[in-house]
Amino acid sequence: MKVLMWMGIVVLVVTVLYILVFAAFAFYVSTPSTHNAKAFNSKASNQYYIQDGKVTFVRNGNFFQLGGTEIEGADLNSFEVIDESYAKDINHIYYDGKPVAGANPNSVELVTSKINTNSVNSGYLISGDNVFCYGDIIEGADPESFSYLLGLYAMDKDYLYYDIDIKISRKAIPTAISNATDGYIRHGEQVLYQGHIISNDVHNFEVINDKYSKDSFHVYYHGTIVESMEPDNFIVISPYYRKDKNQAYYFNNPIPESDPNTFKVLNDAISKDQKHLYYEGNIIQNKKSSEISRSDADELQKMWMWKPLHLDATTVIMVPSDDIVNITNNYYAYNNEVYTRYKKLEGVKPNDVIVIDQDEKVFTRIGDQIFYHDIPIIGADPDSFTVISDRFSKDSNYVYWSEHKVVDASPSTFKYEDNLYADENELGEYRLIISEY
């Protein structure tokens, strides 16, 4: 026992020393002076450097992994940093080391915000008669009335802008929303998320956390309506679970037959109510809710001890992992019955599942049906079916890519190449493609 303890201590010490040495090495090779480089203005930007008498751009100052790129044609004597990403010389304005088309270095105005105190590096810049966002011109923006708001939102006298592609006719002065990320903004009676109108119920709109929000009519996930969720009594219970007045949810998926009034989360995988015990939102058929304590739930969560086997889309049984035989990664044998990832195969016995390719184990035959993983290859002839590669197969009639027929390949002449695959066209057909990589 003492020998094992000392071996563990030695391994731990060696691991810590390795991490420290690697960190020290990474810090050393990332230091600008190690590369004969000096920042133009380290307080404003860590991306622009003088290196060997040239102007160099180093993304985020990462000399270690990325190194620097010379800004060709940049004038060293007149070069000046504007903010983290913008810079200029006598000839050009630059964004992330690249010249900004249409910008005039003699006319530079950074755009900051009155409602976002941390807006020095907003990405918005006015030069001459043009407004730029992250180095790209915002077509039609009025520089005289243009102002930055927050996130990627800005406005002029006529429009509300989000980035360079989205603009909305302005009806009011946009304002920030309490407790919201900068993807949200209020525009009159509207709420926008990432430039898109999601709600016209601004007075009842509430941001719950960085993922969820709601109004009187809907619950939103990253600005998209979750159709099954009701805003009444909606709460986020944990990173994995939510509930409303009607039911509980595992992520955004309704938990079948769940009772929100008695629903309890036991751990990330196991939950229960007065009727059922659940595994990741599926009803556990062979365990009673009343019999499972929190410590019992923690045991069921141990994947090396227990595994859920699906009876159907919403119901599982929890069985000891040691009692399960993996036929393939998609078929499991337990108690002389066969299960896929999503259902029990009624009437199928383990010996009925024939693995066609013993190396990859992705093609199988059950009766007269051929499967790719657990997806049937419709129309495949089991008697002439052969595997060509891990994705290609054929029978006497067709060549297949995964579970799809390839319409422009003949089984009698088809030859497999390493860079060959198939892809779906606008008609839903799969045709051969040679990869360029």
C-alpha positions as semicolon CSV with decimal commas, in nm:
position;residue;x (nm);y (nm);z (nm)
1;M;0,000;0,000;0,000
2;K;0,284;0,241;0,089
3;V;0,458;0,162;-0,239
4;L;0,143;0,247;-0,434
5;M;0,101;0,568;-0,235
6;W;0,457;0,680;-0,311
7;M;0,415;0,587;-0,678
8;G;0,106;0,806;-0,688
9;I;0,292;1,096;-0,527
10;V;0,579;1,062;-0,776
11;V;0,339;1,059;-1,072
12;L;0,162;1,368;-0,934
13;V;0,489;1,557;-0,881
14;V;0,617;1,467;-1,228
15;T;0,287;1,581;-1,383
16;V;0,295;1,914;-1,197
17;L;0,657;1,973;-1,295
18;Y;0,576;1,897;-1,659
19;I;0,289;2,147;-1,657
20;L;0,505;2,415;-1,495
21;V;0,792;2,361;-1,740
22;F;0,554;2,369;-2,037
23;A;0,383;2,686;-1,908
24;A;0,720;2,854;-1,854
25;F;0,832;2,753;-2,203
26;A;0,508;2,878;-2,359
27;F;0,539;3,209;-2,173
28;Y;0,900;3,247;-2,284
29;V;0,835;3,180;-2,653
30;S;0,524;3,402;-2,645
31;T;0,717;3,699;-2,507
32;P;0,765;3,961;-2,784
33;S;1,128;4,029;-2,688
34;T;1,207;3,662;-2,753
35;H;1,106;3,730;-3,115
36;N;1,289;4,064;-3,138
37;A;0,950;4,239;-3,136
38;K;0,816;4,544;-2,954
39;A;0,453;4,659;-2,935
40;F;0,371;4,994;-3,093
41;N;0,134;5,072;-2,806
42;S;0,086;4,784;-2,563
43;K;-0,180;4,974;-2,367
44;A;-0,403;5,008;-2,674
45;S;-0,327;4,679;-2,855
46;N;-0,125;4,361;-2,820
47;Q;-0,152;4,283;-3,191
48;Y;0,075;4,537;-3,368
49;Y;0,455;4,514;-3,336
50;I;0,784;4,639;-3,474
51;Q;0,977;4,326;-3,562
52;D;1,313;4,329;-3,741
53;G;1,240;4,675;-3,880
54;K;0,899;4,575;-4,016
55;V;0,536;4,621;-3,908
56;T;0,399;4,286;-3,790
57;F;0,050;4,176;-3,694
58;V;0,024;3,902;-3,427
59;R;-0,331;3,794;-3,351
60;N;-0,394;3,838;-2,978
61;G;-0,020;3,864;-2,928
62;N;0,016;3,487;-2,960
63;F;0,374;3,448;-3,083
64;F;0,391;3,092;-2,946
65;Q;0,127;2,920;-3,161
66;L;0,046;3,171;-3,434
67;G;0,354;3,384;-3,487
68;G;0,349;3,715;-3,668
69;T;0,255;3,822;-4,021
70;E;0,429;4,114;-4,188
71;I;0,190;4,389;-4,302
72;E;0,320;4,435;-4,653
73;G;0,356;4,797;-4,759
74;A;0,297;4,938;-4,409
75;D;0,496;5,255;-4,340
76;L;0,697;5,204;-4,022
77;N;0,765;5,574;-3,958
78;S;0,400;5,684;-3,968
79;F;0,242;5,368;-3,826
80;E;0,007;5,429;-3,532
81;V;-0,225;5,206;-3,329
82;I;-0,585;5,330;-3,300
83;D;-0,736;5,056;-3,078
84;E;-0,704;4,681;-3,028
85;S;-0,774;4,599;-3,394
86;Y;-0,753;4,924;-3,591
87;A;-0,427;5,095;-3,686
88;K;-0,311;5,339;-3,956
89;D;-0,016;5,479;-4,141
90;I;0,023;5,751;-4,401
91;N;-0,137;5,529;-4,666
92;H;-0,398;5,308;-4,504
93;I;-0,624;5,226;-4,214
94;Y;-0,584;4,863;-4,105
95;Y;-0,814;4,620;-3,929
96;D;-0,650;4,308;-3,789
97;G;-0,348;4,378;-4,004
98;K;-0,534;4,416;-4,335
99;P;-0,602;4,744;-4,524
100;V;-0,959;4,869;-4,492
101;A;-1,099;4,943;-4,837
102;G;-1,262;5,286;-4,861
103;A;-1,109;5,422;-4,539
104;N;-0,900;5,742;-4,526
105;P;-0,612;5,754;-4,273
106;N;-0,651;6,134;-4,252
107;S;-1,007;6,095;-4,121
108;V;-1,044;5,861;-3,823
109;E;-1,313;5,862;-3,556
110;L;-1,368;5,570;-3,322
111;V;-1,732;5,519;-3,233
112;T;-1,801;5,456;-2,863
113;S;-2,126;5,417;-2,672
114;K;-2,308;5,609;-2,399
115;I;-2,488;5,295;-2,278
116;N;-2,188;5,060;-2,297
117;T;-1,900;5,186;-2,086
118;N;-1,670;4,913;-2,218
119;S;-1,694;5,020;-2,581
120;V;-1,343;5,144;-2,660
121;N;-1,291;4,847;-2,893
122;S;-1,642;4,849;-3,036
123;G;-1,527;4,758;-3,388
124;Y;-1,708;5,063;-3,530
125;L;-1,510;5,341;-3,698
126;I;-1,600;5,646;-3,908
127;S;-1,364;5,753;-4,183
128;G;-1,455;6,022;-4,437
129;D;-1,805;5,955;-4,565
130;N;-1,814;5,591;-4,459
131;V;-1,892;5,390;-4,146
132;F;-1,711;5,063;-4,082
133;C;-1,783;4,762;-3,861
134;Y;-1,493;4,524;-3,799
135;G;-1,317;4,661;-4,105
136;D;-1,615;4,623;-4,342
137;I;-1,818;4,915;-4,475
138;I;-2,182;4,954;-4,366
139;E;-2,352;5,048;-4,689
140;G;-2,572;5,357;-4,660
141;A;-2,491;5,442;-4,298
142;D;-2,492;5,814;-4,222
143;P;-2,160;5,911;-4,056
144;E;-2,288;6,244;-3,918
145;S;-2,564;6,085;-3,708
146;F;-2,405;5,745;-3,651
147;S;-2,359;5,622;-3,295
148;Y;-2,269;5,293;-3,132
149;L;-2,506;5,126;-2,885
150;L;-2,390;4,788;-2,750
151;G;-2,274;4,449;-2,876
152;L;-2,305;4,470;-3,255
153;Y;-2,586;4,727;-3,239
154;A;-2,550;5,081;-3,370
155;M;-2,779;5,344;-3,520
156;D;-2,804;5,656;-3,727
157;K;-3,093;5,895;-3,783
158;D;-3,285;5,646;-3,997
159;Y;-3,183;5,292;-3,905
160;L;-3,090;5,052;-3,631
161;Y;-2,796;4,835;-3,737
162;Y;-2,671;4,494;-3,629
163;D;-2,327;4,418;-3,773
164;I;-2,303;4,508;-4,144
165;D;-2,586;4,298;-4,287
166;I;-2,895;4,382;-4,079
167;K;-3,067;4,718;-4,064
168;I;-3,414;4,806;-3,941
169;S;-3,603;5,132;-3,985
170;R;-3,572;5,320;-3,659
171;K;-3,889;5,396;-3,463
172;A;-3,732;5,499;-3,133
173;I;-3,403;5,534;-2,953
174;P;-3,293;5,179;-2,868
175;T;-3,206;5,103;-2,506
176;A;-3,040;4,822;-2,316
177;I;-3,249;4,555;-2,140
178;S;-3,184;4,488;-1,774
179;N;-2,980;4,174;-1,696
180;A;-2,952;4,090;-2,065
181;T;-2,648;4,005;-2,274
182;D;-2,553;4,246;-2,550
183;G;-2,739;4,033;-2,804
184;Y;-3,065;4,185;-2,674
185;I;-3,185;4,541;-2,723
186;R;-3,516;4,724;-2,680
187;H;-3,647;4,914;-2,981
188;G;-3,969;5,091;-2,890
189;E;-4,222;4,815;-2,816
190;Q;-4,000;4,552;-2,974
191;V;-3,729;4,324;-2,835
192;L;-3,449;4,227;-3,069
193;Y;-3,204;3,940;-3,030
194;Q;-2,896;3,941;-3,253
195;G;-3,065;4,186;-3,488
196;H;-3,396;4,001;-3,523
197;I;-3,732;4,101;-3,374
198;I;-3,840;3,824;-3,135
199;S;-4,108;3,992;-2,922
200;N;-4,355;4,281;-2,936
201;D;-4,433;4,243;-2,567
202;V;-4,145;4,447;-2,428
203;H;-4,318;4,544;-2,101
204;N;-4,352;4,180;-2,001
205;F;-4,024;4,065;-2,148
206;E;-3,786;3,908;-1,898
207;V;-3,435;3,775;-1,941
208;I;-3,394;3,465;-1,725
209;N;-3,029;3,382;-1,793
210;D;-2,783;3,392;-2,081
211;K;-2,986;3,129;-2,271
212;Y;-3,351;3,181;-2,177
213;S;-3,597;3,468;-2,184
214;K;-3,976;3,497;-2,189
215;D;-4,271;3,730;-2,236
216;S;-4,645;3,683;-2,183
217;F;-4,674;3,443;-2,475
218;H;-4,353;3,249;-2,526
219;V;-4,032;3,111;-2,379
220;Y;-3,721;3,182;-2,589
221;Y;-3,396;2,990;-2,614
222;H;-3,121;3,206;-2,761
223;G;-3,396;3,422;-2,910
224;T;-3,590;3,133;-3,068
225;I;-3,936;3,031;-2,947
226;V;-3,947;2,693;-2,772
227;E;-4,289;2,578;-2,889
228;S;-4,357;2,328;-2,611
229;M;-4,270;2,561;-2,321
230;E;-4,519;2,784;-2,141
231;P;-4,404;3,114;-1,988
232;D;-4,634;3,063;-1,686
233;N;-4,424;2,940;-1,392
234;F;-4,128;2,875;-1,621
235;I;-3,800;2,839;-1,433
236;V;-3,455;2,702;-1,504
237;I;-3,391;2,443;-1,233
238;S;-3,035;2,350;-1,327
239;P;-2,807;2,352;-1,634
240;Y;-2,993;2,039;-1,752
241;Y;-3,351;2,083;-1,628
242;R;-3,637;2,335;-1,660
243;K;-4,009;2,330;-1,584
244;D;-4,325;2,529;-1,649
245;K;-4,685;2,502;-1,527
246;N;-4,745;2,184;-1,728
247;Q;-4,433;1,968;-1,721
248;A;-4,058;1,938;-1,671
249;Y;-3,791;1,942;-1,941
250;Y;-3,451;1,783;-1,996
251;F;-3,279;2,068;-2,178
252;N;-3,561;2,173;-2,415
253;N;-3,718;1,829;-2,446
254;P;-4,044;1,762;-2,259
255;I;-4,013;1,487;-1,999
256;P;-4,308;1,252;-2,068
257;E;-4,580;1,234;-1,801
258;S;-4,377;1,459;-1,569
259;D;-4,546;1,644;-1,284
260;P;-4,393;1,993;-1,233
261;N;-4,533;2,024;-0,881
262;T;-4,346;1,721;-0,746
263;F;-4,052;1,716;-0,987
264;K;-3,705;1,697;-0,826
265;V;-3,357;1,687;-0,974
266;L;-3,137;1,427;-0,805
267;N;-2,828;1,475;-1,025
268;D;-2,743;1,568;-1,385
269;A;-2,885;1,240;-1,519
270;I;-3,148;1,128;-1,268
271;S;-3,468;1,309;-1,170
272;K;-3,806;1,205;-1,034
273;D;-4,159;1,306;-0,943
274;Q;-4,433;1,130;-0,752
275;K;-4,506;0,902;-1,049
276;H;-4,179;0,821;-1,223
277;L;-3,803;0,805;-1,203
278;Y;-3,625;0,950;-1,507
279;Y;-3,288;0,906;-1,678
280;E;-3,199;1,210;-1,892
281;G;-3,569;1,279;-1,930
282;N;-3,672;0,921;-2,013
283;I;-3,903;0,719;-1,790
284;I;-3,715;0,441;-1,611
285;Q;-3,955;0,149;-1,628
286;N;-3,782;-0,094;-1,394
287;K;-3,717;0,143;-1,099
288;K;-3,974;0,303;-0,870
289;S;-3,947;0,671;-0,784
290;S;-4,029;0,609;-0,419
291;E;-3,743;0,362;-0,382
292;I;-3,463;0,587;-0,510
293;S;-3,281;0,826;-0,280
294;R;-3,023;1,084;-0,387
295;S;-2,739;0,843;-0,304
296;D;-2,911;0,570;-0,508
297;A;-2,938;0,815;-0,798
298;D;-2,567;0,890;-0,778
299;E;-2,498;0,518;-0,814
300;L;-2,728;0,493;-1,120
301;Q;-2,540;0,781;-1,280
302;K;-2,214;0,581;-1,283
303;M;-2,192;0,468;-1,645
304;W;-1,939;0,196;-1,569
305;M;-2,193;0,035;-1,336
306;W;-2,529;0,105;-1,501
307;K;-2,651;0,155;-1,856
308;P;-2,989;0,275;-1,984
309;L;-3,140;0,055;-2,254
310;H;-3,420;0,213;-2,456
311;L;-3,747;0,024;-2,485
312;D;-3,882;0,303;-2,706
313;A;-3,827;0,675;-2,764
314;T;-3,928;0,777;-2,410
315;T;-3,876;0,471;-2,189
316;V;-3,561;0,298;-2,065
317;I;-3,457;0,024;-1,826
318;M;-3,146;0,059;-1,610
319;V;-2,936;-0,257;-1,615
320;P;-2,588;-0,346;-1,485
321;S;-2,325;-0,260;-1,745
322;D;-2,148;-0,592;-1,691
323;D;-2,461;-0,777;-1,805
324;I;-2,464;-0,606;-2,147
325;V;-2,278;-0,735;-2,453
326;N;-2,194;-0,481;-2,723
327;I;-2,267;-0,649;-3,056
328;T;-2,164;-0,324;-3,230
329;N;-2,166;0,040;-3,123
330;N;-2,535;0,048;-3,220
331;Y;-2,664;-0,292;-3,105
332;Y;-2,660;-0,431;-2,753
333;A;-2,752;-0,773;-2,620
334;Y;-2,913;-0,809;-2,279
335;N;-3,113;-1,098;-2,139
336;N;-3,111;-1,263;-2,485
337;E;-3,277;-0,958;-2,643
338;V;-3,143;-0,687;-2,873
339;Y;-3,151;-0,311;-2,819
340;T;-3,044;-0,020;-3,037
341;R;-2,965;0,325;-2,908
342;Y;-3,333;0,420;-2,928
343;K;-3,550;0,109;-2,902
344;K;-3,578;-0,260;-2,826
345;L;-3,599;-0,481;-3,136
346;E;-3,900;-0,698;-3,071
347;G;-3,856;-1,062;-3,173
348;V;-3,486;-1,019;-3,256
349;K;-3,226;-1,233;-3,076
350;P;-2,852;-1,155;-3,051
351;N;-2,765;-1,435;-3,297
352;D;-2,997;-1,272;-3,552
353;V;-2,768;-0,967;-3,578
354;I;-2,496;-1,054;-3,831
355;V;-2,201;-0,815;-3,844
356;I;-2,089;-0,784;-4,206
357;D;-1,767;-0,582;-4,156
358;Q;-1,580;-0,715;-3,855
359;D;-1,327;-0,427;-3,844
360;E;-1,551;-0,119;-3,829
361;K;-1,873;-0,301;-3,733
362;V;-2,103;-0,046;-3,897
363;F;-2,279;-0,273;-4,149
364;T;-2,515;-0,540;-4,017
365;R;-2,780;-0,776;-4,145
366;I;-3,098;-0,872;-3,960
367;G;-3,312;-1,111;-4,157
368;D;-3,328;-0,980;-4,513
369;Q;-3,257;-0,616;-4,415
370;I;-2,912;-0,450;-4,435
371;F;-2,830;-0,167;-4,194
372;Y;-2,569;0,109;-4,185
373;H;-2,517;0,162;-3,813
374;D;-2,884;0,110;-3,719
375;I;-3,032;0,281;-4,026
376;P;-3,182;0,051;-4,291
377;I;-3,036;0,063;-4,643
378;I;-3,365;0,056;-4,830
379;G;-3,372;-0,191;-5,119
380;A;-3,030;-0,346;-5,052
381;D;-3,006;-0,708;-5,168
382;P;-2,875;-0,912;-4,873
383;D;-2,745;-1,199;-5,085
384;S;-2,515;-0,988;-5,307
385;F;-2,433;-0,710;-5,055
386;T;-2,062;-0,639;-4,991
387;V;-1,874;-0,366;-4,804
388;I;-1,624;-0,159;-5,001
389;S;-1,507;0,087;-4,732
390;D;-1,631;0,227;-4,403
391;R;-1,893;0,431;-4,593
392;F;-1,922;0,272;-4,939
393;S;-2,097;-0,059;-5,011
394;K;-2,273;-0,225;-5,303
395;D;-2,497;-0,507;-5,415
396;S;-2,577;-0,639;-5,761
397;N;-2,796;-0,337;-5,835
398;Y;-2,653;-0,028;-5,664
399;V;-2,358;0,142;-5,499
400;Y;-2,439;0,292;-5,159
401;W;-2,289;0,578;-4,957
402;S;-2,378;0,517;-4,593
403;E;-2,749;0,429;-4,622
404;H;-2,805;0,619;-4,950
405;K;-2,809;0,496;-5,310
406;V;-2,547;0,662;-5,532
407;V;-2,723;0,739;-5,861
408;D;-2,415;0,793;-6,077
409;A;-2,218;0,480;-5,983
410;S;-2,245;0,129;-6,126
411;P;-2,165;-0,166;-5,897
412;S;-1,991;-0,347;-6,184
413;T;-1,744;-0,064;-6,260
414;F;-1,719;0,133;-5,933
415;K;-1,367;0,174;-5,791
416;Y;-1,308;0,323;-5,447
417;E;-1,050;0,599;-5,393
418;D;-0,943;0,749;-5,061
419;N;-1,066;1,099;-5,148
420;L;-1,399;0,985;-5,287
421;Y;-1,733;1,045;-5,116
422;A;-2,095;1,120;-5,208
423;D;-2,315;1,419;-5,136
424;E;-2,680;1,511;-5,168
425;N;-2,792;1,750;-5,442
426;E;-3,098;1,973;-5,456
427;L;-3,308;1,682;-5,587
428;G;-3,223;1,464;-5,287
429;E;-2,996;1,239;-5,497
430;Y;-2,652;1,125;-5,384
431;R;-2,374;1,165;-5,640
432;L;-2,001;1,098;-5,629
433;I;-1,764;1,380;-5,535
434;I;-1,385;1,385;-5,522
435;S;-1,254;1,580;-5,225
436;E;-0,993;1,847;-5,288
437;Y;-0,828;1,781;-4,953
